[in-house]
Amino acid sequence: MLVTNAHQKTLDITMDQVDITGWFDRVVVSHDLDSPKEQQAFWHRLQALHPFDPNRTLLIDDTESVLDSAYHYGITHLLTLLQPDSSHQKRVDTRFPGIHHFDEIM
């Protein structure tokens, strides 16, 4: 499942350029849940709509406040992206374990 804070129009533009939706069973836009991923309400609403086991869930995000929220919800496996923007340097000081490329977990 892909969960994003991106607005649907922004997501559509991005997916027109690099469509990765085929890798996911569903795409959930936080705007549709009336709450961003940084808030606990998002995770509760997501759980109600698309049940998942927090102990078996892996969340990868580039925003530590999102990872903090997921941690407090009870999601066990959390990773951050060390270089979410290739025009910036790789981050080395993160509070969560990180990956550089998704192929590191495949």
CORDALIN-V878496 format. One record per residue. N is the residue number from 1. OMEGA is omega in whole degrees, 0 to 359 (NA if undefined). NEAR is the number of other C-alpha atoms within 8 Angstrom. Layout:
BEGIN
n={N/N}
omega={OMEGA/OMEGA}
near={NEAR/NEAR}
END
This chain:
BEGIN
n={1/2/3/4/5/6/7/8/9/10/11/12/13/14/15/16/17/18/19/20/21/22/23/24/25/26/27/28/29/30/31/32/33/34/35/36/37/38/39/40/41/42/43/44/45/46/47/48/49/50/51/52/53/54/55/56/57/58/59/60/61/62/63/64/65/66/67/68/69/70/71/72/73/74/75/76/77/78/79/80/81/82/83/84/85/86/87/88/89/90/91/92/93/94/95/96/97/98/99/100/101/102/103/104/105/106}
omega={174/175/186/172/181/175/183/180/178/178/179/179/180/182/173/181/182/184/178/184/179/180/187/176/179/176/180/179/185/178/179/179/178/180/176/181/180/183/180/180/179/185/178/179/177/179/180/182/185/185/178/179/181/180/181/184/173/175/175/181/180/183/184/178/174/179/175/180/178/177/180/175/179/177/190/188/185/176/174/174/184/178/183/180/185/178/177/179/177/178/180/184/180/180/180/175/184/174/177/181/179/180/177/181/183/NA}
near={7/8/8/9/9/9/9/7/6/8/9/8/8/9/10/7/6/6/8/7/9/6/5/9/6/7/10/9/12/15/10/7/10/7/10/10/13/11/10/11/7/14/11/8/9/10/9/7/6/6/7/6/6/9/8/8/10/9/10/9/10/8/7/10/7/11/15/9/12/14/10/8/9/8/14/10/9/12/13/15/12/11/10/6/5/6/4/6/6/6/7/5/4/8/5/8/8/9/10/8/6/7/5/7/4/4}
END
